[in-house]
Amino acid sequence: MGCRDMEKCEAAAKEIRGSTLNPHVYACRLDLASMKSIREFADRINEKEKRVDVLINNAGIMRCPAWKTEDGFDMQFGVNHLGHFLLTNLLLDKLKESAPSRVINLSSLAHIVGKLDFDDLNWEKKKFDTKQAYCQSKLANVLFTRELARRLEGSGVSVNALHPGIVATELGRHTGLHQSQFSSSVLSPFFTMLVKSPEMGAQPSVYLAVAEEMEGVTGRYYDVMVEKEPAPQALDQEVAHRLWEVSSRLVGLESQGSQSKPSGQTPHKVEQIEGHKTAVDIHGGK
């Protein structure tokens, strides 16, 4: 389990070990707002783990203020897309060696109204819009999924994107629901009654990770557990390819054929183990 908040991560790992009697559940430090942290985490996994059968890119941040990551990226684009993009690429060789293996990228229905502004992905020129920044990052998740699936065709590694539904977590802590005493004390309890528990919200990810009928299925988008066609802008292969190339440069990777490999350049500055299956579940929103 790769998490930013190690206190919460250790507590979750302990709970899982206790409920499953599986001792092989490990908590590891990973901050997706730091390229350095991502590389250190990937190095640890590549060195110590013999296999990576499933990678669940679950971490996210939603509608936060105009924060920047350690490397100068817009926080939502940096964490939700670039962080997962770099991590997945750094673990690709291990995923291929473990094939058949799976990558699950958590996106959102918000991708439907997302737009990619290649001239200002990090909101340095235009007025910051936290909602559009989030939607842009969620669109990037789907485009990344489709392009990665295309590049990994025939490798035995499948890649799918997922909208898990509305789940009662702290993801929405920066939204209007928590900005006033009235909304927090009156509206929030009603909202909580209408959404899924974290346990139920995790089921679509588990399904894509382990279901036998998902073997070999790749490049798809799922709304909870139903395959659906994503928004038209998420189907643009040219845009997906461009996003891959831009993302590679931003995080310090260079594209070579169907893979991205470390370039040695400085990045742009501005559940667990069952039998012999190893899953890396990435948590830790801001």
C-alpha positions in Angstrom: 0.0 0.0 0.0 1.6 3.2 -1.2 0.3 6.1 0.9 1.2 9.7 1.7 -0.1 9.6 5.3 1.9 6.7 6.9 -0.1 6.8 10.2 -3.3 6.1 8.3 -1.6 3.6 6.0 -0.1 1.6 8.9 -3.5 1.5 10.6 -5.2 0.3 7.5 -2.6 -2.4 6.9 -2.9 -3.6 10.5 -6.7 -3.8 10.1 -6.4 -5.8 6.8 -3.9 -8.2 8.4 -6.2 -8.7 11.3 -9.4 -9.3 9.3 -7.8 -11.5 6.6 -5.1 -13.2 8.7 -2.7 -12.4 5.8 0.6 -11.2 7.2 1.9 -10.0 3.8 0.3 -6.5 3.9 2.8 -3.7 3.8 2.6 0.0 4.2 5.0 2.1 2.2 5.6 5.9 1.9 4.5 7.4 -1.4 3.7 11.1 -2.1 2.4 11.5 -5.6 3.1 15.3 -5.3 6.8 14.5 -5.3 8.7 13.0 -8.3 11.5 12.1 -5.9 9.1 10.2 -3.6 7.6 8.3 -6.6 11.0 7.3 -7.9 12.1 6.1 -4.4 8.9 4.0 -4.0 9.2 2.5 -7.5 12.9 1.6 -6.8 11.8 -0.1 -3.6 9.1 -2.2 -5.4 11.3 -3.1 -8.3 14.1 -4.2 -5.9 12.2 -6.1 -3.3 9.1 -7.5 -5.1 9.4 -10.4 -7.4 6.1 -9.7 -9.1 3.6 -6.9 -9.6 0.4 -8.5 -10.7 -2.0 -5.6 -10.1 -1.4 -1.9 -9.9 -4.4 0.1 -8.7 -3.9 3.9 -9.1 -6.4 5.0 -6.6 -5.0 8.2 -5.1 -6.6 11.6 -5.9 -7.2 15.1 -4.9 -10.4 17.1 -5.8 -11.0 20.8 -6.2 -8.3 22.0 -3.9 -7.0 25.6 -4.0 -4.3 26.7 -6.5 -1.6 24.5 -4.9 1.5 23.4 -6.6 3.3 20.1 -6.2 6.9 19.8 -5.0 8.0 20.0 -8.7 5.8 23.0 -9.6 2.9 21.2 -11.2 -0.8 22.1 -10.6 -1.6 19.9 -7.6 -4.6 18.2 -9.3 -2.9 17.5 -12.6 0.3 16.6 -10.8 -1.2 14.1 -8.3 -4.1 12.7 -10.3 -2.3 12.3 -13.6 1.4 12.9 -13.7 2.1 11.1 -10.5 0.3 7.9 -11.6 1.8 8.3 -15.1 5.4 8.3 -13.8 4.8 5.5 -11.2 3.1 3.2 -13.8 5.9 3.7 -16.3 8.5 3.0 -13.6 6.8 -0.3 -12.8 6.1 -1.4 -16.4 9.0 -3.8 -16.7 7.9 -5.6 -13.5 4.3 -5.7 -14.7 5.4 -7.2 -18.0 7.5 -9.8 -16.3 4.4 -10.7 -14.2 2.0 -11.0 -17.1 -0.9 -11.5 -17.2 -1.1 -8.5 -15.0 -3.5 -5.5 -14.7 -3.4 -1.8 -14.2 -6.6 0.0 -12.9 -6.7 3.8 -13.1 -9.5 5.5 -11.1 -11.1 8.4 -13.1 -14.4 10.1 -12.6 -17.6 11.1 -14.4 -16.1 14.5 -14.3 -13.9 13.6 -17.3 -17.0 14.2 -19.4 -16.7 18.0 -19.1 -12.9 17.9 -19.0 -10.7 19.8 -21.5 -6.9 19.6 -22.0 -5.2 22.9 -22.4 -1.8 22.0 -23.7 -0.8 25.6 -23.7 -1.4 25.9 -19.9 -1.8 22.5 -18.3 -0.5 23.8 -15.0 -2.7 26.9 -14.8 0.1 29.4 -14.9 -1.4 31.8 -17.6 -5.1 31.7 -17.0 -7.2 32.3 -13.9 -7.3 29.2 -11.8 -10.6 27.2 -11.9 -10.4 24.4 -9.4 -13.4 22.5 -10.9 -11.9 22.6 -14.4 -8.5 21.6 -13.1 -10.1 18.5 -11.5 -12.0 17.7 -14.7 -8.9 18.1 -16.8 -7.0 15.6 -14.6 -9.8 13.1 -14.8 -9.9 13.3 -18.6 -6.2 12.8 -18.5 -6.7 9.5 -16.6 -8.9 8.1 -19.3 -6.6 9.2 -22.2 -3.6 7.8 -20.4 -5.4 4.5 -19.9 -6.3 4.2 -23.6 -2.8 5.2 -24.8 -1.1 2.8 -22.3 -3.3 0.0 -23.4 -2.4 0.6 -27.0 1.3 0.7 -26.3 1.1 -2.5 -24.2 -0.9 -4.5 -26.8 0.3 -8.1 -26.9 2.3 -7.7 -23.6 -0.2 -9.4 -21.4 -0.7 -6.3 -19.3 -4.2 -5.0 -19.4 -5.2 -1.4 -18.5 -8.7 -0.1 -17.7 -10.2 3.1 -16.3 -12.9 3.3 -13.7 -15.4 5.7 -12.2 -16.1 4.1 -8.8 -19.3 6.0 -8.1 -19.8 8.5 -5.3 -18.2 7.3 -2.2 -18.2 8.6 1.4 -14.6 9.5 1.7 -12.7 12.8 2.5 -12.1 13.4 -1.2 -14.6 16.2 -1.3 -13.2 18.0 1.7 -12.4 21.1 -0.5 -15.8 21.3 -2.1 -18.6 23.7 -1.1 -20.2 20.9 1.0 -17.7 21.6 3.7 -17.2 25.3 3.3 -19.9 26.5 5.8 -21.3 25.4 9.1 -24.8 24.9 7.6 -23.6 22.6 4.8 -21.3 20.7 7.1 -23.8 20.1 9.8 -27.1 19.9 7.9 -26.4 18.9 4.3 -23.4 16.7 4.8 -25.3 14.0 6.8 -28.0 13.7 4.1 -25.3 13.5 1.4 -23.6 10.8 3.3 -26.8 8.7 3.3 -26.9 8.8 -0.5 -23.4 7.7 -1.2 -21.6 4.3 -0.9 -19.4 3.3 2.0 -15.7 3.0 1.2 -16.0 -0.8 1.3 -18.7 -0.7 -1.4 -16.9 2.0 -3.3 -13.8 -0.3 -3.5 -15.7 -3.2 -5.1 -15.5 -2.0 -8.7 -11.7 -1.8 -8.3 -11.5 -5.2 -6.8 -13.7 -6.6 -9.7 -11.4 -5.2 -12.4 -8.4 -6.4 -10.5 -9.4 -10.1 -10.0 -12.4 -11.1 -12.1 -11.7 -14.0 -14.4 -13.9 -12.5 -17.1 -11.7 -9.4 -17.2 -8.7 -11.4 -18.3 -7.3 -9.8 -21.5 -9.9 -7.0 -21.4 -8.0 -3.7 -21.9 -8.4 -0.1 -22.9 -11.9 0.2 -21.6 -13.8 2.6 -19.3 -16.1 1.4 -16.6 -18.9 3.3 -14.8 -18.8 1.4 -11.5 -18.9 -2.2 -12.9 -20.6 -1.5 -16.2 -18.5 -0.9 -19.3 -19.4 2.4 -21.0 -18.0 4.6 -23.7 -16.2 7.6 -22.3 -16.7 11.1 -23.4 -15.8 11.9 -27.1 -12.7 13.9 -26.1 -11.5 10.8 -24.3 -11.5 8.8 -27.5 -9.2 11.1 -29.5 -6.1 9.0 -30.2 -4.1 12.0 -31.4 -4.8 13.9 -28.1 -3.9 10.7 -26.1 -0.6 10.4 -27.9 0.2 14.1 -27.4 -0.6 13.9 -23.7 1.7 10.9 -23.4 4.6 12.8 -25.1 4.0 16.0 -23.0 3.7 14.0 -19.8 6.9 12.1 -20.5 8.8 15.3 -20.8 7.3 16.9 -17.7 8.2 13.9 -15.5 11.6 13.3 -16.9 10.9 10.3 -19.2 11.6 10.1 -22.9 9.4 8.1 -25.2 11.2 5.4 -27.1 8.9 3.2 -29.3 6.1 1.8 -27.2 7.9 2.4 -23.8 8.9 5.4 -21.8 12.3 5.1 -20.2 14.2 7.3 -17.7 16.0 10.1 -19.5 18.2 11.1 -16.7 16.9 14.6 -17.0 15.5 16.7 -14.1 11.7 16.8 -14.1 10.1 20.0 -15.1 10.4 22.5 -12.2 7.8 25.3 -12.1 -5.3 -6.2 -1.5 -2.1 -6.9 -0.9 -0.6 -10.4 -1.5 -2.8 -13.5 -1.9 -0.9 -16.6 -2.7 1.7 -15.5 -5.2 -0.2 -12.5 -6.4 1.2 -9.0 -5.6 -1.0 -6.0 -5.8 0.2 -2.4 -5.3 -2.7 -0.1 -4.2 -1.9 3.6 -4.4 -3.7 5.8 -1.9 -3.2 9.1 -0.4 -5.0 12.2 -1.6 -4.3 15.6 -0.1 
